[in-house]
């Protein structure tokens, strides 16, 4: 089974259609046959980036999707919105 590490730039590109790597990130995500490994630190960085850009709702939706995705593994499977 293939495992890949998803860093901050991957998630930012995946949720931002204006990002130059958006198409690549979404294509890789759709076609991956294996697990996505990330860390809570990466998710905090993504949250900070999206908060600065005014996309807090996008972050909450991303966290919901990550929490529901059985392929994504992180330090915590529990994602809560406040």
PyMOL Python script that loads the backbone (N, CA, C, O; Angstrom):
from pymol import cmd

cmd.read_pdbstr("""\
ATOM      1  N   UNK A   1       0.840  -1.177   0.000  1.00  0.00           N
ATOM      2  CA  UNK A   1       0.000   0.000   0.000  1.00  0.00           C
ATOM      3  C   UNK A   1       0.890   1.247   0.000  1.00  0.00           C
ATOM      4  O   UNK A   1       1.873   1.322   0.736  1.00  0.00           O
ATOM      5  N   UNK A   2       0.533   2.203  -0.823  1.00  0.00           N
ATOM      6  CA  UNK A   2       1.258   3.460  -0.907  1.00  0.00           C
ATOM      7  C   UNK A   2       0.827   4.381   0.222  1.00  0.00           C
ATOM      8  O   UNK A   2      -0.359   4.484   0.536  1.00  0.00           O
ATOM      9  N   UNK A   3       1.796   5.048   0.826  1.00  0.00           N
ATOM     10  CA  UNK A   3       1.516   6.060   1.838  1.00  0.00           C
ATOM     11  C   UNK A   3       2.228   7.333   1.416  1.00  0.00           C
ATOM     12  O   UNK A   3       3.386   7.303   1.003  1.00  0.00           O
ATOM     13  N   UNK A   4       1.526   8.445   1.525  1.00  0.00           N
ATOM     14  CA  UNK A   4       2.130   9.735   1.205  1.00  0.00           C
ATOM     15  C   UNK A   4       1.929  10.683   2.374  1.00  0.00           C
ATOM     16  O   UNK A   4       0.947  10.581   3.109  1.00  0.00           O
ATOM     17  N   UNK A   5       2.865  11.604   2.539  1.00  0.00           N
ATOM     18  CA  UNK A   5       2.753  12.617   3.574  1.00  0.00           C
ATOM     19  C   UNK A   5       2.163  13.873   2.950  1.00  0.00           C
ATOM     20  O   UNK A   5       2.665  14.373   1.944  1.00  0.00           O
ATOM     21  N   UNK A   6       1.096  14.376   3.553  1.00  0.00           N
ATOM     22  CA  UNK A   6       0.458  15.610   3.086  1.00  0.00           C
ATOM     23  C   UNK A   6       0.920  16.758   3.972  1.00  0.00           C
ATOM     24  O   UNK A   6       0.673  16.765   5.178  1.00  0.00           O
ATOM     25  N   UNK A   7       1.590  17.727   3.363  1.00  0.00           N
ATOM     26  CA  UNK A   7       2.058  18.881   4.124  1.00  0.00           C
ATOM     27  C   UNK A   7       1.102  20.053   3.939  1.00  0.00           C
ATOM     28  O   UNK A   7       0.085  19.942   3.254  1.00  0.00           O
ATOM     29  N   UNK A   8       1.439  21.153   4.548  1.00  0.00           N
ATOM     30  CA  UNK A   8       0.589  22.344   4.501  1.00  0.00           C
ATOM     31  C   UNK A   8       0.313  22.778   3.075  1.00  0.00           C
ATOM     32  O   UNK A   8      -0.825  23.092   2.726  1.00  0.00           O
ATOM     33  N   UNK A   9       1.353  22.799   2.247  1.00  0.00           N
ATOM     34  CA  UNK A   9       1.170  23.277   0.870  1.00  0.00           C
ATOM     35  C   UNK A   9       0.190  22.405   0.083  1.00  0.00           C
ATOM     36  O   UNK A   9      -0.520  22.906  -0.788  1.00  0.00           O
ATOM     37  N   UNK A  10       0.148  21.116   0.382  1.00  0.00           N
ATOM     38  CA  UNK A  10      -0.810  20.236  -0.292  1.00  0.00           C
ATOM     39  C   UNK A  10      -2.247  20.653   0.032  1.00  0.00           C
ATOM     40  O   UNK A  10      -3.069  20.830  -0.867  1.00  0.00           O
ATOM     41  N   UNK A  11      -2.537  20.806   1.320  1.00  0.00           N
ATOM     42  CA  UNK A  11      -3.907  21.157   1.715  1.00  0.00           C
ATOM     43  C   UNK A  11      -4.294  22.558   1.249  1.00  0.00           C
ATOM     44  O   UNK A  11      -5.428  22.776   0.822  1.00  0.00           O
ATOM     45  N   UNK A  12      -3.371  23.498   1.327  1.00  0.00           N
ATOM     46  CA  UNK A  12      -3.659  24.864   0.872  1.00  0.00           C
ATOM     47  C   UNK A  12      -3.972  24.837  -0.626  1.00  0.00           C
ATOM     48  O   UNK A  12      -4.938  25.457  -1.071  1.00  0.00           O
ATOM     49  N   UNK A  13      -3.162  24.126  -1.395  1.00  0.00           N
ATOM     50  CA  UNK A  13      -3.412  24.030  -2.835  1.00  0.00           C
ATOM     51  C   UNK A  13      -4.732  23.324  -3.128  1.00  0.00           C
ATOM     52  O   UNK A  13      -5.456  23.708  -4.046  1.00  0.00           O
ATOM     53  N   UNK A  14      -5.041  22.299  -2.352  1.00  0.00           N
ATOM     54  CA  UNK A  14      -6.270  21.529  -2.590  1.00  0.00           C
ATOM     55  C   UNK A  14      -7.528  22.362  -2.390  1.00  0.00           C
ATOM     56  O   UNK A  14      -8.511  22.179  -3.108  1.00  0.00           O
ATOM     57  N   UNK A  15      -7.511  23.273  -1.427  1.00  0.00           N
ATOM     58  CA  UNK A  15      -8.731  24.050  -1.133  1.00  0.00           C
ATOM     59  C   UNK A  15      -8.754  25.419  -1.799  1.00  0.00           C
ATOM     60  O   UNK A  15      -9.764  26.118  -1.722  1.00  0.00           O
ATOM     61  N   UNK A  16      -7.668  25.818  -2.447  1.00  0.00           N
ATOM     62  CA  UNK A  16      -7.585  27.153  -3.036  1.00  0.00           C
ATOM     63  C   UNK A  16      -7.511  27.059  -4.562  1.00  0.00           C
ATOM     64  O   UNK A  16      -6.445  26.774  -5.107  1.00  0.00           O
ATOM     65  N   UNK A  17      -8.623  27.292  -5.254  1.00  0.00           N
ATOM     66  CA  UNK A  17      -8.622  27.182  -6.715  1.00  0.00           C
ATOM     67  C   UNK A  17      -7.661  28.157  -7.401  1.00  0.00           C
ATOM     68  O   UNK A  17      -7.288  27.947  -8.555  1.00  0.00           O
ATOM     69  N   UNK A  18      -7.266  29.203  -6.710  1.00  0.00           N
ATOM     70  CA  UNK A  18      -6.336  30.180  -7.295  1.00  0.00           C
ATOM     71  C   UNK A  18      -4.870  29.758  -7.136  1.00  0.00           C
ATOM     72  O   UNK A  18      -3.982  30.375  -7.723  1.00  0.00           O
ATOM     73  N   UNK A  19      -4.618  28.723  -6.353  1.00  0.00           N
ATOM     74  CA  UNK A  19      -3.250  28.247  -6.138  1.00  0.00           C
ATOM     75  C   UNK A  19      -2.728  27.587  -7.419  1.00  0.00           C
ATOM     76  O   UNK A  19      -3.456  26.854  -8.089  1.00  0.00           O
ATOM     77  N   UNK A  20      -1.467  27.853  -7.751  1.00  0.00           N
ATOM     78  CA  UNK A  20      -0.895  27.298  -8.988  1.00  0.00           C
ATOM     79  C   UNK A  20      -0.817  25.772  -8.964  1.00  0.00           C
ATOM     80  O   UNK A  20      -0.712  25.148 -10.020  1.00  0.00           O
ATOM     81  N   UNK A  21      -0.866  25.162  -7.783  1.00  0.00           N
ATOM     82  CA  UNK A  21      -0.796  23.707  -7.668  1.00  0.00           C
ATOM     83  C   UNK A  21      -2.154  23.059  -7.366  1.00  0.00           C
ATOM     84  O   UNK A  21      -2.224  21.874  -7.039  1.00  0.00           O
ATOM     85  N   UNK A  22      -3.223  23.841  -7.479  1.00  0.00           N
ATOM     86  CA  UNK A  22      -4.559  23.335  -7.150  1.00  0.00           C
ATOM     87  C   UNK A  22      -4.918  22.094  -7.975  1.00  0.00           C
ATOM     88  O   UNK A  22      -5.336  21.081  -7.414  1.00  0.00           O
ATOM     89  N   UNK A  23      -4.762  22.164  -9.271  1.00  0.00           N
ATOM     90  CA  UNK A  23      -5.135  21.028 -10.133  1.00  0.00           C
ATOM     91  C   UNK A  23      -4.319  19.795  -9.794  1.00  0.00           C
ATOM     92  O   UNK A  23      -4.861  18.691  -9.738  1.00  0.00           O
ATOM     93  N   UNK A  24      -3.032  19.965  -9.567  1.00  0.00           N
ATOM     94  CA  UNK A  24      -2.172  18.844  -9.222  1.00  0.00           C
ATOM     95  C   UNK A  24      -2.595  18.218  -7.887  1.00  0.00           C
ATOM     96  O   UNK A  24      -2.672  16.995  -7.770  1.00  0.00           O
ATOM     97  N   UNK A  25      -2.865  19.053  -6.889  1.00  0.00           N
ATOM     98  CA  UNK A  25      -3.254  18.555  -5.565  1.00  0.00           C
ATOM     99  C   UNK A  25      -4.577  17.796  -5.620  1.00  0.00           C
ATOM    100  O   UNK A  25      -4.700  16.720  -5.034  1.00  0.00           O
ATOM    101  N   UNK A  26      -5.555  18.343  -6.311  1.00  0.00           N
ATOM    102  CA  UNK A  26      -6.854  17.663  -6.381  1.00  0.00           C
ATOM    103  C   UNK A  26      -6.763  16.384  -7.199  1.00  0.00           C
ATOM    104  O   UNK A  26      -7.406  15.388  -6.866  1.00  0.00           O
ATOM    105  N   UNK A  27      -5.968  16.400  -8.271  1.00  0.00           N
ATOM    106  CA  UNK A  27      -5.780  15.194  -9.083  1.00  0.00           C
ATOM    107  C   UNK A  27      -5.098  14.096  -8.271  1.00  0.00           C
ATOM    108  O   UNK A  27      -5.538  12.947  -8.290  1.00  0.00           O
ATOM    109  N   UNK A  28      -4.041  14.437  -7.569  1.00  0.00           N
ATOM    110  CA  UNK A  28      -3.328  13.452  -6.744  1.00  0.00           C
ATOM    111  C   UNK A  28      -4.240  12.889  -5.659  1.00  0.00           C
ATOM    112  O   UNK A  28      -4.218  11.690  -5.382  1.00  0.00           O
ATOM    113  N   UNK A  29      -5.035  13.752  -5.053  1.00  0.00           N
ATOM    114  CA  UNK A  29      -5.935  13.316  -3.993  1.00  0.00           C
ATOM    115  C   UNK A  29      -6.983  12.325  -4.522  1.00  0.00           C
ATOM    116  O   UNK A  29      -7.268  11.313  -3.882  1.00  0.00           O
ATOM    117  N   UNK A  30      -7.538  12.622  -5.671  1.00  0.00           N
ATOM    118  CA  UNK A  30      -8.551  11.744  -6.266  1.00  0.00           C
ATOM    119  C   UNK A  30      -7.986  10.401  -6.693  1.00  0.00           C
ATOM    120  O   UNK A  30      -8.659   9.377  -6.575  1.00  0.00           O
ATOM    121  N   UNK A  31      -6.753  10.396  -7.190  1.00  0.00           N
ATOM    122  CA  UNK A  31      -6.188   9.190  -7.787  1.00  0.00           C
ATOM    123  C   UNK A  31      -5.282   8.387  -6.861  1.00  0.00           C
ATOM    124  O   UNK A  31      -4.772   7.341  -7.261  1.00  0.00           O
ATOM    125  N   UNK A  32      -5.077   8.847  -5.658  1.00  0.00           N
ATOM    126  CA  UNK A  32      -4.203   8.143  -4.728  1.00  0.00           C
ATOM    127  C   UNK A  32      -4.819   6.812  -4.317  1.00  0.00           C
ATOM    128  O   UNK A  32      -5.998   6.739  -3.973  1.00  0.00           O
ATOM    129  N   UNK A  33      -4.017   5.778  -4.358  1.00  0.00           N
ATOM    130  CA  UNK A  33      -4.442   4.456  -3.913  1.00  0.00           C
ATOM    131  C   UNK A  33      -3.640   4.100  -2.670  1.00  0.00           C
ATOM    132  O   UNK A  33      -2.685   3.328  -2.747  1.00  0.00           O
ATOM    133  N   UNK A  34      -4.013   4.648  -1.549  1.00  0.00           N
ATOM    134  CA  UNK A  34      -3.296   4.386  -0.315  1.00  0.00           C
ATOM    135  C   UNK A  34      -3.661   5.410   0.743  1.00  0.00           C
ATOM    136  O   UNK A  34      -4.657   6.124   0.624  1.00  0.00           O
ATOM    137  N   UNK A  35      -2.839   5.468   1.778  1.00  0.00           N
ATOM    138  CA  UNK A  35      -3.110   6.346   2.913  1.00  0.00           C
ATOM    139  C   UNK A  35      -2.423   7.701   2.767  1.00  0.00           C
ATOM    140  O   UNK A  35      -1.357   7.817   2.162  1.00  0.00           O
ATOM    141  N   UNK A  36      -3.055   8.709   3.330  1.00  0.00           N
ATOM    142  CA  UNK A  36      -2.482  10.044   3.429  1.00  0.00           C
ATOM    143  C   UNK A  36      -2.095  10.240   4.892  1.00  0.00           C
ATOM    144  O   UNK A  36      -2.937  10.136   5.784  1.00  0.00           O
ATOM    145  N   UNK A  37      -0.834  10.521   5.125  1.00  0.00           N
ATOM    146  CA  UNK A  37      -0.322  10.732   6.469  1.00  0.00           C
ATOM    147  C   UNK A  37      -0.080  12.225   6.655  1.00  0.00           C
ATOM    148  O   UNK A  37       0.491  12.876   5.780  1.00  0.00           O
ATOM    149  N   UNK A  38      -0.507  12.767   7.782  1.00  0.00           N
ATOM    150  CA  UNK A  38      -0.246  14.168   8.094  1.00  0.00           C
ATOM    151  C   UNK A  38      -0.090  14.295   9.601  1.00  0.00           C
ATOM    152  O   UNK A  38      -0.184  13.305  10.326  1.00  0.00           O
ATOM    153  N   UNK A  39       0.144  15.497  10.067  1.00  0.00           N
ATOM    154  CA  UNK A  39       0.288  15.723  11.502  1.00  0.00           C
ATOM    155  C   UNK A  39      -0.660  16.833  11.940  1.00  0.00           C
ATOM    156  O   UNK A  39      -1.167  17.603  11.124  1.00  0.00           O
ATOM    157  N   UNK A  40      -0.882  16.892  13.228  1.00  0.00           N
ATOM    158  CA  UNK A  40      -1.704  17.977  13.757  1.00  0.00           C
ATOM    159  C   UNK A  40      -1.027  19.324  13.518  1.00  0.00           C
ATOM    160  O   UNK A  40      -1.705  20.334  13.332  1.00  0.00           O
ATOM    161  N   UNK A  41       0.305  19.345  13.521  1.00  0.00           N
ATOM    162  CA  UNK A  41       1.022  20.594  13.258  1.00  0.00           C
ATOM    163  C   UNK A  41       0.722  21.116  11.856  1.00  0.00           C
ATOM    164  O   UNK A  41       0.544  22.319  11.662  1.00  0.00           O
ATOM    165  N   UNK A  42       0.668  20.222  10.891  1.00  0.00           N
ATOM    166  CA  UNK A  42       0.317  20.617   9.526  1.00  0.00           C
ATOM    167  C   UNK A  42      -1.090  21.205   9.508  1.00  0.00           C
ATOM    168  O   UNK A  42      -1.325  22.245   8.894  1.00  0.00           O
ATOM    169  N   UNK A  43      -2.024  20.537  10.181  1.00  0.00           N
ATOM    170  CA  UNK A  43      -3.407  21.016  10.174  1.00  0.00           C
ATOM    171  C   UNK A  43      -3.541  22.372  10.870  1.00  0.00           C
ATOM    172  O   UNK A  43      -4.370  23.192  10.476  1.00  0.00           O
ATOM    173  N   UNK A  44      -2.737  22.608  11.892  1.00  0.00           N
ATOM    174  CA  UNK A  44      -2.733  23.923  12.553  1.00  0.00           C
ATOM    175  C   UNK A  44      -2.216  24.987  11.585  1.00  0.00           C
ATOM    176  O   UNK A  44      -2.774  26.082  11.508  1.00  0.00           O
ATOM    177  N   UNK A  45      -1.150  24.667  10.847  1.00  0.00           N
ATOM    178  CA  UNK A  45      -0.628  25.611   9.856  1.00  0.00           C
ATOM    179  C   UNK A  45      -1.666  25.928   8.788  1.00  0.00           C
ATOM    180  O   UNK A  45      -1.818  27.082   8.387  1.00  0.00           O
ATOM    181  N   UNK A  46      -2.376  24.909   8.332  1.00  0.00           N
ATOM    182  CA  UNK A  46      -3.427  25.120   7.331  1.00  0.00           C
ATOM    183  C   UNK A  46      -4.511  26.031   7.911  1.00  0.00           C
ATOM    184  O   UNK A  46      -4.977  26.954   7.243  1.00  0.00           O
ATOM    185  N   UNK A  47      -4.907  25.766   9.153  1.00  0.00           N
ATOM    186  CA  UNK A  47      -5.912  26.610   9.809  1.00  0.00           C
ATOM    187  C   UNK A  47      -5.456  28.042   9.930  1.00  0.00           C
ATOM    188  O   UNK A  47      -6.243  28.961   9.707  1.00  0.00           O
ATOM    189  N   UNK A  48      -4.199  28.253  10.278  1.00  0.00           N
ATOM    190  CA  UNK A  48      -3.665  29.612  10.368  1.00  0.00           C
ATOM    191  C   UNK A  48      -3.668  30.296   9.009  1.00  0.00           C
ATOM    192  O   UNK A  48      -4.036  31.466   8.905  1.00  0.00           O
ATOM    193  N   UNK A  49      -3.266  29.588   7.982  1.00  0.00           N
ATOM    194  CA  UNK A  49      -3.234  30.166   6.642  1.00  0.00           C
ATOM    195  C   UNK A  49      -4.639  30.551   6.186  1.00  0.00           C
ATOM    196  O   UNK A  49      -4.850  31.640   5.654  1.00  0.00           O
ATOM    197  N   UNK A  50      -5.585  29.661   6.397  1.00  0.00           N
ATOM    198  CA  UNK A  50      -6.954  29.944   5.970  1.00  0.00           C
ATOM    199  C   UNK A  50      -7.603  31.029   6.820  1.00  0.00           C
ATOM    200  O   UNK A  50      -8.424  31.792   6.310  1.00  0.00           O
ATOM    201  N   UNK A  51      -7.262  31.118   8.088  1.00  0.00           N
ATOM    202  CA  UNK A  51      -7.821  32.179   8.943  1.00  0.00           C
ATOM    203  C   UNK A  51      -7.351  33.542   8.458  1.00  0.00           C
ATOM    204  O   UNK A  51      -8.124  34.500   8.443  1.00  0.00           O
ATOM    205  N   UNK A  52      -6.087  33.630   8.061  1.00  0.00           N
ATOM    206  CA  UNK A  52      -5.556  34.906   7.562  1.00  0.00           C
ATOM    207  C   UNK A  52      -6.222  35.307   6.262  1.00  0.00           C
ATOM    208  O   UNK A  52      -6.414  36.496   6.005  1.00  0.00           O
ATOM    209  N   UNK A  53      -6.576  34.338   5.442  1.00  0.00           N
ATOM    210  CA  UNK A  53      -7.177  34.657   4.155  1.00  0.00           C
ATOM    211  C   UNK A  53      -8.702  34.807   4.259  1.00  0.00           C
ATOM    212  O   UNK A  53      -9.373  35.049   3.256  1.00  0.00           O
ATOM    213  N   UNK A  54      -9.237  34.664   5.457  1.00  0.00           N
ATOM    214  CA  UNK A  54     -10.671  34.843   5.655  1.00  0.00           C
ATOM    215  C   UNK A  54     -11.505  33.630   5.279  1.00  0.00           C
ATOM    216  O   UNK A  54     -12.717  33.744   5.096  1.00  0.00           O
ATOM    217  N   UNK A  55     -10.876  32.481   5.162  1.00  0.00           N
ATOM    218  CA  UNK A  55     -11.577  31.271   4.734  1.00  0.00           C
ATOM    219  C   UNK A  55     -11.773  30.279   5.875  1.00  0.00           C
ATOM    220  O   UNK A  55     -11.481  29.092   5.724  1.00  0.00           O
ATOM    221  N   UNK A  56     -12.254  30.747   6.984  1.00  0.00           N
ATOM    222  CA  UNK A  56     -12.453  29.852   8.134  1.00  0.00           C
ATOM    223  C   UNK A  56     -13.474  28.757   7.840  1.00  0.00           C
ATOM    224  O   UNK A  56     -13.325  27.626   8.303  1.00  0.00           O
ATOM    225  N   UNK A  57     -14.498  29.088   7.078  1.00  0.00           N
ATOM    226  CA  UNK A  57     -15.496  28.068   6.726  1.00  0.00           C
ATOM    227  C   UNK A  57     -14.877  26.974   5.863  1.00  0.00           C
ATOM    228  O   UNK A  57     -15.239  25.803   5.978  1.00  0.00           O
ATOM    229  N   UNK A  58     -13.948  27.361   5.003  1.00  0.00           N
ATOM    230  CA  UNK A  58     -13.250  26.386   4.169  1.00  0.00           C
ATOM    231  C   UNK A  58     -12.446  25.440   5.061  1.00  0.00           C
ATOM    232  O   UNK A  58     -12.415  24.233   4.821  1.00  0.00           O
ATOM    233  N   UNK A  59     -11.795  25.991   6.094  1.00  0.00           N
ATOM    234  CA  UNK A  59     -11.020  25.164   7.017  1.00  0.00           C
ATOM    235  C   UNK A  59     -11.917  24.175   7.755  1.00  0.00           C
ATOM    236  O   UNK A  59     -11.570  23.002   7.888  1.00  0.00           O
ATOM    237  N   UNK A  60     -13.059  24.641   8.233  1.00  0.00           N
ATOM    238  CA  UNK A  60     -13.966  23.743   8.948  1.00  0.00           C
ATOM    239  C   UNK A  60     -14.462  22.617   8.045  1.00  0.00           C
ATOM    240  O   UNK A  60     -14.579  21.471   8.482  1.00  0.00           O
ATOM    241  N   UNK A  61     -14.750  22.941   6.800  1.00  0.00           N
ATOM    242  CA  UNK A  61     -15.176  21.916   5.845  1.00  0.00           C
ATOM    243  C   UNK A  61     -14.036  20.939   5.563  1.00  0.00           C
ATOM    244  O   UNK A  61     -14.259  19.732   5.481  1.00  0.00           O
ATOM    245  N   UNK A  62     -12.823  21.457   5.416  1.00  0.00           N
ATOM    246  CA  UNK A  62     -11.660  20.590   5.214  1.00  0.00           C
ATOM    247  C   UNK A  62     -11.481  19.639   6.390  1.00  0.00           C
ATOM    248  O   UNK A  62     -11.256  18.446   6.190  1.00  0.00           O
ATOM    249  N   UNK A  63     -11.577  20.149   7.605  1.00  0.00           N
ATOM    250  CA  UNK A  63     -11.409  19.309   8.793  1.00  0.00           C
ATOM    251  C   UNK A  63     -12.489  18.243   8.866  1.00  0.00           C
ATOM    252  O   UNK A  63     -12.218  17.107   9.256  1.00  0.00           O
ATOM    253  N   UNK A  64     -13.707  18.600   8.494  1.00  0.00           N
ATOM    254  CA  UNK A  64     -14.802  17.629   8.465  1.00  0.00           C
ATOM    255  C   UNK A  64     -14.482  16.516   7.473  1.00  0.00           C
ATOM    256  O   UNK A  64     -14.673  15.339   7.776  1.00  0.00           O
ATOM    257  N   UNK A  65     -13.996  16.884   6.291  1.00  0.00           N
ATOM    258  CA  UNK A  65     -13.668  15.902   5.261  1.00  0.00           C
ATOM    259  C   UNK A  65     -12.492  15.023   5.669  1.00  0.00           C
ATOM    260  O   UNK A  65     -12.507  13.815   5.430  1.00  0.00           O
ATOM    261  N   UNK A  66     -11.475  15.620   6.280  1.00  0.00           N
ATOM    262  CA  UNK A  66     -10.330  14.842   6.737  1.00  0.00           C
ATOM    263  C   UNK A  66     -10.763  13.853   7.817  1.00  0.00           C
ATOM    264  O   UNK A  66     -10.348  12.695   7.809  1.00  0.00           O
ATOM    265  N   UNK A  67     -11.594  14.315   8.739  1.00  0.00           N
ATOM    266  CA  UNK A  67     -12.074  13.451   9.806  1.00  0.00           C
ATOM    267  C   UNK A  67     -12.889  12.267   9.303  1.00  0.00           C
ATOM    268  O   UNK A  67     -12.891  11.201   9.919  1.00  0.00           O
ATOM    269  N   UNK A  68     -13.576  12.455   8.192  1.00  0.00           N
ATOM    270  CA  UNK A  68     -14.418  11.395   7.635  1.00  0.00           C
ATOM    271  C   UNK A  68     -13.659  10.481   6.669  1.00  0.00           C
ATOM    272  O   UNK A  68     -14.151   9.410   6.313  1.00  0.00           O
ATOM    273  N   UNK A  69     -12.482  10.893   6.251  1.00  0.00           N
ATOM    274  CA  UNK A  69     -11.710  10.146   5.256  1.00  0.00           C
ATOM    275  C   UNK A  69     -10.897   9.042   5.931  1.00  0.00           C
ATOM    276  O   UNK A  69      -9.959   9.326   6.677  1.00  0.00           O
ATOM    277  N   UNK A  70     -11.249   7.808   5.675  1.00  0.00           N
ATOM    278  CA  UNK A  70     -10.555   6.671   6.298  1.00  0.00           C
ATOM    279  C   UNK A  70      -9.113   6.539   5.809  1.00  0.00           C
ATOM    280  O   UNK A  70      -8.299   5.883   6.460  1.00  0.00           O
ATOM    281  N   UNK A  71      -8.790   7.155   4.672  1.00  0.00           N
ATOM    282  CA  UNK A  71      -7.422   7.054   4.153  1.00  0.00           C
ATOM    283  C   UNK A  71      -6.467   8.011   4.851  1.00  0.00           C
ATOM    284  O   UNK A  71      -5.254   7.804   4.814  1.00  0.00           O
ATOM    285  N   UNK A  72      -6.992   9.053   5.485  1.00  0.00           N
ATOM    286  CA  UNK A  72      -6.141  10.071   6.103  1.00  0.00           C
ATOM    287  C   UNK A  72      -5.855   9.704   7.555  1.00  0.00           C
ATOM    288  O   UNK A  72      -6.766   9.449   8.342  1.00  0.00           O
ATOM    289  N   UNK A  73      -4.585   9.684   7.883  1.00  0.00           N
ATOM    290  CA  UNK A  73      -4.140   9.350   9.236  1.00  0.00           C
ATOM    291  C   UNK A  73      -3.377  10.544   9.798  1.00  0.00           C
ATOM    292  O   UNK A  73      -2.516  11.122   9.134  1.00  0.00           O
ATOM    293  N   UNK A  74      -3.711  10.899  11.037  1.00  0.00           N
ATOM    294  CA  UNK A  74      -2.981  11.981  11.711  1.00  0.00           C
ATOM    295  C   UNK A  74      -2.852  11.607  13.169  1.00  0.00           C
ATOM    296  O   UNK A  74      -3.252  10.519  13.584  1.00  0.00           O
ATOM    297  N   UNK A  75      -2.292  12.516  13.942  1.00  0.00           N
ATOM    298  CA  UNK A  75      -2.103  12.272  15.369  1.00  0.00           C
ATOM    299  C   UNK A  75      -3.412  12.135  16.110  1.00  0.00           C
ATOM    300  O   UNK A  75      -3.441  11.589  17.213  1.00  0.00           O
ATOM    301  N   UNK A  76      -4.493  12.616  15.531  1.00  0.00           N
ATOM    302  CA  UNK A  76      -5.787  12.557  16.195  1.00  0.00           C
ATOM    303  C   UNK A  76      -6.870  12.327  15.154  1.00  0.00           C
ATOM    304  O   UNK A  76      -6.861  12.962  14.099  1.00  0.00           O
ATOM    305  N   UNK A  77      -7.774  11.451  15.430  1.00  0.00           N
ATOM    306  CA  UNK A  77      -8.906  11.218  14.524  1.00  0.00           C
ATOM    307  C   UNK A  77     -10.090  12.093  14.907  1.00  0.00           C
ATOM    308  O   UNK A  77     -11.108  12.082  14.216  1.00  0.00           O
ATOM    309  N   UNK A  78      -9.981  12.839  15.977  1.00  0.00           N
ATOM    310  CA  UNK A  78     -11.083  13.681  16.415  1.00  0.00           C
ATOM    311  C   UNK A  78     -10.823  15.128  16.039  1.00  0.00           C
ATOM    312  O   UNK A  78      -9.858  15.739  16.497  1.00  0.00           O
ATOM    313  N   UNK A  79     -11.686  15.661  15.208  1.00  0.00           N
ATOM    314  CA  UNK A  79     -11.566  17.036  14.791  1.00  0.00           C
ATOM    315  C   UNK A  79     -12.848  17.750  15.239  1.00  0.00           C
ATOM    316  O   UNK A  79     -13.955  17.347  14.883  1.00  0.00           O
ATOM    317  N   UNK A  80     -12.675  18.794  16.011  1.00  0.00           N
ATOM    318  CA  UNK A  80     -13.833  19.519  16.528  1.00  0.00           C
ATOM    319  C   UNK A  80     -13.810  20.952  16.021  1.00  0.00           C
ATOM    320  O   UNK A  80     -12.750  21.567  15.905  1.00  0.00           O
ATOM    321  N   UNK A  81     -14.970  21.466  15.726  1.00  0.00           N
ATOM    322  CA  UNK A  81     -15.052  22.887  15.388  1.00  0.00           C
ATOM    323  C   UNK A  81     -15.606  23.620  16.605  1.00  0.00           C
ATOM    324  O   UNK A  81     -16.421  23.092  17.361  1.00  0.00           O
ATOM    325  N   UNK A  82     -15.151  24.815  16.763  1.00  0.00           N
ATOM    326  CA  UNK A  82     -15.576  25.623  17.918  1.00  0.00           C
ATOM    327  C   UNK A  82     -16.523  26.700  17.449  1.00  0.00           C
ATOM    328  O   UNK A  82     -17.003  27.495  18.258  1.00  0.00           O
TER     329      UNK A  82
END
""", "prot")
cmd.dss("prot")
cmd.show_as("cartoon", "prot")
cmd.util.cbc("prot")
cmd.orient("prot")
